[in-house]
Every structure is written in C-alpha cells, then in structure tokens.
Amino acid sequence: MEQRTFPRLDRAVGVVGLGTWQLGADWGTVSEEAALRVLAAAVDSGVSFLDTADVYGDGRSETLIGRFLRTRPDAGLTVATKMGRRVEQRPEAYTLAHFREWTDRSRRNLGVDTLDLVQLHCPPTPVFADDAVFDALDTLVAEERIAGYGVSVETCAEALTAIARPGVASVQIILNALRHKPLERVLPAAAEAGVGIIARVPLASGLLSGRYDEHTTFAPDDHRTYNRQGQAFDVGETFAGVDLTLGLAAVRRLAPLVGTERTMAQFALRWVIDQPGVTVVIPGARDVTQAQRNAESAGQQALSDQERAVVADVYDDLVRPQVHDRW
C-alpha cells in the first residue's frame, strides 16, 4: 500500500487506514469476535493506521484494539485516539490535569506506555485559540505520555486555526465526494505547514457505498437513525450533514462512473485518496469484506480528470447549496 508521511510525527502510514467508531458504539451491534476479525483483515490488507477514541463505546473500541495489538506486536501500527468527549463540553474542562487523566486511561485501554497520536475530539471552538491547551499538550509530549498530538474538527475555520499551531501534527476533518470545502483552504494550508490530514467520514456514513435507498432502515442504536437532525451531536457527522434523499440523488448521478472493476465505495475512497494533501483516509468497516475492499482502493487507478469533473458538478448542482457554508 502507498505510504504517506505525517511530517511532524516523522511517521509514515498506509494511505487507507481504519476508523473504529463502529467497533465501539453508535453503528449497531458489532461483537468482539467480529471486531477482531475486521482489525485483522484490515491489517492483513496493508492498513497500518487505526483511528479510535476514548468515547467510542466508553473505551470499548480502544480496549479491542489493545487486545489486537497484543497479538501483533511487530505489525508496526500507528494508533491514533481522541479525547475530550466523555465530559460536558466546556472549554474550561480542557486542562492539563484532565489531559493526564484521559491519556492515562487510553494508555491502559490500549496497553501502551506512549500513545502514538492523541487528538482533541471536536472540542468547543474557543479551545482552538487557547494557548494553555496547547501548552498542556506539549507537556504530555515532554512527559512521554504521547508521541504527538492533533485535533479533530467540525469546521474549516477550526482546522485553519489549529494548523497555525506549531505543535499540531494532524487535523482530522470530514472530506468526501459530498463535502468539498476543505479542498479550498484547509488542505493547501496543511500541506504548506507540514500538518497531516486525516480524512474522516469518507463514505458519508455509508451513503457513498451505494447500498442504501429511501427504504433503508438502521438499528435504533445507530446514529443514522437517531442523529439525522443533530439530536445527539453535530449533524455533519451523520451522512456528512446531507439530507438523505438529496444524498441518494447525488449517489445515483455518480453511479455510472463506477464501472465493473470497482465498487461505489472504492470509487468514493479513491476520490479522497487523490486529493493533494491527504495523508490517510479512515473508512470504517463492520465486516471482513468491507475492510478488504476499502484497503484495495489504495491500489486502484486514480480517477480521471473527467471523473473528477463529474464529482465536482454533482456537488455544485445538488450538495453545495445545502452544506458548503455550514462547516
């Protein structure tokens, strides 16, 4: 698999990683055995970057990854976790004392002495401008609790504020064929600063897999059921903030581009991989086949200029008016 580097971490990873929110919670039930099979299938397919968070299943995702790491001690994996969403979202909660507490818990869950990468997990916007927060993160690096730190953001404005921080190694942001705004300023700024870009929600919560229609139903404990209007967290995390009916119309316009040699999901992942400045894309997977096919997208041919132009046209015609200025 193609390797790309986080310059400020001096660490290279496969361009397709694995997001593990679904192994913890909010995507319906995934058994421990199924989760471990997904992790194995992804790594065996060339994945070397795993993204998790302390809030995914209240530590379940981290703990399962920790179990897996013990079976693959020489796999050379990079595990990025996130912190901050297990408490009430107030800027004053983002303190060194809490950071030590939160990272110590993640270190126990993952069974490691030093966390590879810790990201602030979509914190309140004022946190990004608080010097004390980033001084505290620098302290964690000095104490060798963490090797580096980054941020996960909701908005491009938050991303640009974070990129200007000299210690920030990565920005995790929603980027997919239905969410183009980061292409304008965020990716170029990150590339110039040497900040890695972790592209999340690359399949728009599965919408870009092409497997859903107006009659699809999701489990009650799946965020695609309970967060469609942003009832639980930012609505942009569910279907990338796109109305489901409109999103399905966009996918149907893209479908003729897919052909017979790849799946719709692989086409959508390849679109993300092709964007200059992307370090790693982190699709989730609930079963072995999904994990393998996602990884295969790294080895597929880049999209043609014509294909990229159609994606841009579909976005401009259908999606831009609804989401572009929101995030």
C-alpha positions, 0 to 999 in steps of 0.5 A: 500500500502507498505510504504517506508521511505525517511530517511532524510525527516523522511517521509514515502510514498506509494511505487507507487506514481504519476508523473504529467508531463502529467497533465501539458504539453508535453503528449497531451491534458489532461483537468482539469476535467480529471486531477482531476479525475486521482489525485483522483483515484490515491489517492483513490488507496493508492498513497500518493506521487505526483511528479510535477514541476514548468515547467510542463505546466508553473505551470499548473500541480502544480496549479491542484494539489493545487486545489486537495489538497484543497479538501483533506486536511487530505489525508496526501500527500507528494508533491514533485516539481522541479525547475530550468527549466523555465530559460536558463540553466546556472549554474550561474542562480542557486542562492539563490535569484532565489531559493526564487523566484521559491519556492515562486511561487510553494508555491502559485501554490500549496497553501502551506506555506512549500513545502514538497520536492523541487528538482533541475530539471536536472540542468547543471552538474557543479551545482552538485559540487557547494557548494553555491547551496547547501548552498542556499538550506539549507537556504530555509530549515532554512527559512521554505520555504521547508521541504527538498530538492533533485535533479533530474538527467540525469546521474549516475555520477550526482546522485553519486555526489549529494548523497555525499551531506549531505543535499540531501534527494532524487535523482530522476533518470530514472530506468526501465526494459530498463535502468539498470545502476543505479542498479550498483552504484547509488542505493547501494550508496543511500541506504548506505547514507540514500538518497531516490530514486525516480524512474522516467520514469518507463514505458519508456514513455509508451513503457513498457505498451505494447500498442504501435507498429511501427504504433503508432502515438502521438499528435504533442504536445507530446514529443514522437513525437517531442523529439525522437532525443533530439530536445527539451531536453535530449533524455533519457527522451523520451522512456528512450533514446531507439530507438523505434523499438529496444524498441518494440523488447525488449517489445515483448521478455518480453511479455510472462512473463506477464501472465493473472493476470497482465498487461505489465505495472504492470509487468514493475512497479513491476520490479522497485518496487523490486529493493533494494533501491527504495523508490517510483516509479512515473508512470504517468497516463492520465486516471482513469484506468491507475492510478488504475492499476499502484497503484495495482502493489504495491500489486502484487507478486514480480517477480521471480528470473527467471523473473528477469533473463529474464529482465536482458538478454533482456537488455544485448542482445538488450538495453545495447549496445545502452544506458548503457554508455550514462547516 
